[in-house]
Structures are given as structure tokens and as C-alpha cells.
Amino acid sequence: MVVISNKVIEDVLSLPADQRIDLADRILTSLNPPTDPEIDALWAVEAERRVKEIEVGKVQLVPGEEVFAKIHRKYAK
């Protein structure tokens, strides 16, 4: 299996960049379950709403390090 995998990797890496991008996209798509277009649309609306709240200063971002430190303090007891 390792020999076959190495051969596949060599072959893929020898492809032009646009073909490697297409292949990577197809592989990643195959790993994700099918989505519901209605749910995707609702998430897109929610993402846009959150971006606007950040842009107008309604909410402020918290650095990831701070978030993880807080979680660690809360649950590492």
C-alpha cells in the first residue's frame, strides 16, 4: 500500500498546479457529507450578519489565545 501511495503522490505532484488544485478540491469534496442548500443559504446569511456586526463595532473579536485560556481555566480543574 505504501509503495502504491508513494507512486500516486509522485504522479500527483508532477501534475500542473491547476490540475492539482482540481484534484485536491475533488478529494476534499469527497470527504464532506452532502449539504442541504437551504441550510447553506441560512449559514451564509448568518455569516454576513456577523461580519456586519464586527464591521460596525457592535461586537468585538476576542483573540483565540484568550478564548482557549478561559476554556482551560474553566475545565482543567
C-alpha positions as CSV (number, residue, x, y, z in Angstrom):
1,M,0.0,0.0,0.0
2,V,2.8,2.4,0.8
3,V,4.5,1.8,-2.5
4,I,1.3,2.5,-4.3
5,S,0.7,5.6,-2.2
6,N,4.1,7.0,-2.9
7,K,3.6,6.4,-6.7
8,V,0.3,8.2,-6.6
9,I,1.8,11.1,-4.7
10,E,4.7,11.3,-7.2
11,D,2.2,11.3,-10.1
12,V,0.0,13.9,-8.5
13,L,2.9,16.2,-7.7
14,S,4.1,16.0,-11.3
15,L,0.7,17.5,-12.5
16,P,0.4,21.2,-13.3
17,A,-0.8,23.4,-10.5
18,D,-4.3,23.8,-11.9
19,Q,-4.8,20.1,-12.1
20,R,-3.5,19.5,-8.6
21,I,-5.9,22.2,-7.3
22,D,-8.8,20.5,-9.1
23,L,-7.8,17.1,-7.7
24,A,-7.4,18.5,-4.1
25,D,-10.9,20.1,-4.4
26,R,-12.4,16.8,-5.6
27,I,-10.8,14.9,-2.8
28,L,-11.9,17.4,-0.1
29,T,-15.4,17.4,-1.5
30,S,-15.5,13.6,-1.3
31,L,-14.7,13.8,2.4
32,N,-17.6,16.2,3.2
33,P,-21.1,14.8,3.5
34,P,-23.7,16.2,1.1
35,T,-25.1,19.6,2.2
36,D,-28.6,21.0,2.3
37,P,-28.7,24.1,0.0
38,E,-31.3,25.7,2.4
39,I,-29.0,25.2,5.4
40,D,-26.0,26.5,3.4
41,A,-28.0,29.6,2.5
42,L,-29.0,30.2,6.1
43,W,-25.4,29.9,7.2
44,A,-24.3,32.4,4.6
45,V,-26.9,34.9,5.8
46,E,-25.7,34.3,9.4
47,A,-22.1,34.8,8.4
48,E,-22.9,38.0,6.7
49,R,-24.8,39.3,9.7
50,R,-21.9,38.5,12.0
51,V,-19.4,40.2,9.6
52,K,-21.5,43.4,9.6
53,E,-21.7,43.4,13.4
54,I,-17.9,43.3,13.5
55,E,-17.5,46.0,10.9
56,V,-19.9,48.5,12.6
57,G,-18.3,47.8,16.0
58,K,-21.4,46.2,17.5
59,V,-19.2,43.3,18.7
60,Q,-15.5,42.9,19.3
61,L,-13.4,40.0,18.5
62,V,-11.6,38.1,21.2
63,P,-8.1,36.7,20.5
64,G,-8.1,32.9,20.2
65,E,-5.4,32.6,22.9
66,E,-7.7,34.4,25.3
67,V,-10.6,32.2,24.5
68,F,-8.6,29.0,24.9
69,A,-7.1,30.2,28.2
70,K,-10.5,30.9,29.6
71,I,-11.7,27.4,28.5
72,H,-8.6,25.8,30.0
73,R,-9.2,27.7,33.3
74,K,-12.8,26.6,33.4
75,Y,-12.4,22.9,32.6
76,A,-8.9,22.0,33.7
77,K,-9.8,21.7,37.4
